[in-house]
Amino acid sequence: MLCLKKIRKEKKLNQQKVAFDLNISRESLSYYENGKRQSSLELLLDMSNYFNVSINYLITGEEFKKR
């Protein structure tokens, strides 16, 4: 979820705002952004909806490619 930090910065949001909106601590968000902690599927869904990106993008940094 190293793309999480990139997305947050692109949207000009600070950690405190995102953490508050996702109902997690700022410290937890920092751990997710730096790959020190893995999120639950529920939190991945929440982040995907919040940032309007796919879960795949949050995990890999790439959108799905059609075959």
Backbone as CSV, one residue per row, in Angstrom:
resi,resn,N_x,N_y,N_z,CA_x,CA_y,CA_z,C_x,C_y,C_z
1,MET,0.823,-1.197,0.000,0.000,0.000,0.000,0.863,1.256,0.000
2,LEU,1.991,1.149,-0.633,2.868,2.300,-0.704,2.288,3.398,-1.590
3,CYS,1.297,3.061,-2.405,0.638,4.064,-3.255,-0.279,4.963,-2.433
4,LEU,-0.604,4.523,-1.255,-1.514,5.282,-0.405,-0.997,6.691,-0.141
5,LYS,0.254,6.818,0.170,0.851,8.130,0.437,0.803,9.002,-0.818
6,LYS,1.117,8.399,-1.958,1.092,9.120,-3.234,-0.302,9.662,-3.530
7,ILE,-1.310,8.826,-3.363,-2.695,9.240,-3.618,-3.087,10.372,-2.676
8,ARG,-2.750,10.209,-1.403,-3.111,11.225,-0.412,-2.483,12.573,-0.768
9,LYS,-1.223,12.552,-1.148,-0.538,13.800,-1.497,-1.085,14.404,-2.780
10,GLU,-1.433,13.564,-3.761,-2.029,14.058,-5.009,-3.335,14.796,-4.738
11,LYS,-4.075,14.305,-3.753,-5.358,14.918,-3.410,-5.200,16.049,-2.389
12,LYS,-3.930,16.336,-2.048,-3.597,17.425,-1.119,-4.299,17.278,0.232
13,LEU,-4.245,16.054,0.754,-4.829,15.766,2.063,-3.707,15.449,3.043
14,ASN,-3.901,15.824,4.305,-2.907,15.457,5.310,-3.331,14.166,6.005
15,GLN,-2.391,13.558,6.693,-2.670,12.286,7.356,-3.798,12.407,8.374
16,GLN,-3.823,13.487,9.106,-4.835,13.654,10.144,-6.243,13.638,9.552
17,LYS,-6.441,14.338,8.445,-7.756,14.406,7.792,-8.188,13.028,7.288
18,VAL,-7.284,12.346,6.588,-7.615,11.025,6.047,-7.891,10.040,7.178
19,ALA,-7.048,10.039,8.186,-7.234,9.135,9.322,-8.575,9.395,10.001
20,PHE,-8.913,10.660,10.199,-10.190,11.004,10.822,-11.352,10.492,9.967
21,ASP,-11.280,10.741,8.663,-12.357,10.324,7.758,-12.509,8.808,7.687
22,LEU,-11.400,8.091,7.826,-11.447,6.626,7.775,-11.627,5.995,9.152
23,ASN,-11.700,6.839,10.178,-11.909,6.385,11.553,-10.773,5.479,12.041
24,ILE,-9.540,5.890,11.729,-8.356,5.207,12.227,-7.420,6.273,12.799
25,SER,-6.393,5.850,13.508,-5.454,6.831,14.054,-4.486,7.303,12.966
26,ARG,-3.916,8.457,13.170,-2.935,8.979,12.229,-1.720,8.060,12.184
27,GLU,-1.370,7.503,13.336,-0.242,6.589,13.411,-0.494,5.334,12.578
28,SER,-1.705,4.815,12.647,-2.047,3.642,11.837,-1.926,3.956,10.358
29,LEU,-2.428,5.108,9.953,-2.331,5.499,8.549,-0.872,5.576,8.122
30,SER,-0.034,6.124,8.963,1.391,6.207,8.668,1.992,4.816,8.470
31,TYR,1.622,3.876,9.330,2.114,2.502,9.190,1.661,1.899,7.860
32,TYR,0.407,2.125,7.482,-0.091,1.612,6.201,0.662,2.242,5.040
33,GLU,0.878,3.541,5.106,1.567,4.246,4.028,3.006,3.768,3.854
34,ASN,3.641,3.389,4.932,5.050,2.991,4.891,5.255,1.480,4.840
35,GLY,4.164,0.734,4.676,4.252,-0.711,4.539,4.622,-1.449,5.809
36,LYS,4.426,-0.810,6.948,4.764,-1.442,8.227,3.595,-2.227,8.809
37,ARG,2.431,-2.051,8.211,1.232,-2.739,8.682,0.351,-3.017,7.474
38,GLN,-0.348,-4.149,7.511,-1.273,-4.486,6.440,-2.695,-4.256,6.929
39,SER,-3.510,-3.695,6.057,-4.880,-3.373,6.464,-5.808,-4.552,6.248
40,SER,-6.941,-4.488,6.894,-7.979,-5.491,6.708,-8.663,-5.256,5.358
41,LEU,-9.384,-6.231,4.899,-10.134,-6.099,3.655,-11.161,-4.974,3.776
42,GLU,-11.785,-4.877,4.932,-12.769,-3.817,5.173,-12.138,-2.431,5.023
43,LEU,-10.947,-2.248,5.591,-10.273,-0.959,5.484,-9.823,-0.700,4.044
44,LEU,-9.372,-1.742,3.346,-9.017,-1.581,1.935,-10.218,-1.091,1.123
45,LEU,-11.376,-1.657,1.393,-12.599,-1.219,0.710,-12.912,0.239,1.035
46,ASP,-12.776,0.588,2.297,-13.033,1.972,2.709,-12.056,2.939,2.018
47,MET,-10.782,2.562,1.976,-9.782,3.413,1.329,-10.035,3.514,-0.178
48,SER,-10.416,2.418,-0.773,-10.718,2.399,-2.200,-11.859,3.352,-2.522
49,ASN,-12.896,3.304,-1.730,-14.034,4.211,-1.924,-13.645,5.658,-1.627
50,TYR,-12.902,5.860,-0.587,-12.506,7.206,-0.165,-11.683,7.911,-1.245
51,PHE,-10.716,7.185,-1.810,-9.834,7.776,-2.806,-10.314,7.559,-4.243
52,ASN,-11.401,6.799,-4.386,-11.976,6.514,-5.698,-10.959,5.824,-6.625
53,VAL,-10.305,4.802,-6.091,-9.375,3.973,-6.853,-9.686,2.510,-6.531
54,SER,-9.164,1.607,-7.356,-9.392,0.184,-7.105,-8.511,-0.308,-5.959
55,ILE,-8.926,-1.392,-5.362,-8.110,-2.025,-4.333,-6.792,-2.474,-4.950
56,ASN,-6.857,-2.967,-6.172,-5.638,-3.380,-6.870,-4.643,-2.223,-6.946
57,TYR,-5.128,-1.030,-7.246,-4.242,0.123,-7.318,-3.619,0.431,-5.959
58,LEU,-4.409,0.326,-4.910,-3.878,0.582,-3.565,-2.753,-0.394,-3.222
59,ILE,-2.887,-1.635,-3.664,-1.915,-2.666,-3.305,-0.700,-2.659,-4.229
60,THR,-0.947,-2.536,-5.541,0.143,-2.699,-6.507,0.597,-1.408,-7.172
61,GLY,-0.226,-0.388,-7.132,0.102,0.848,-7.832,-0.314,0.832,-9.285
62,GLU,-0.976,-0.243,-9.702,-1.419,-0.375,-11.084,-2.901,-0.722,-11.124
63,GLU,-3.596,-0.168,-12.106,-4.986,-0.542,-12.330,-5.014,-1.850,-13.102
64,PHE,-6.143,-2.522,-13.064,-6.296,-3.751,-13.849,-6.191,-3.432,-15.315
65,LYS,-5.572,-4.319,-16.044,-5.479,-4.157,-17.493,-6.361,-5.208,-18.154
66,LYS,-7.163,-4.776,-19.116,-8.011,-5.721,-19.838,-7.150,-6.580,-20.738
67,ARG,-7.503,-7.838,-20.803,-6.740,-8.785,-21.642,-7.309,-8.828,-23.030
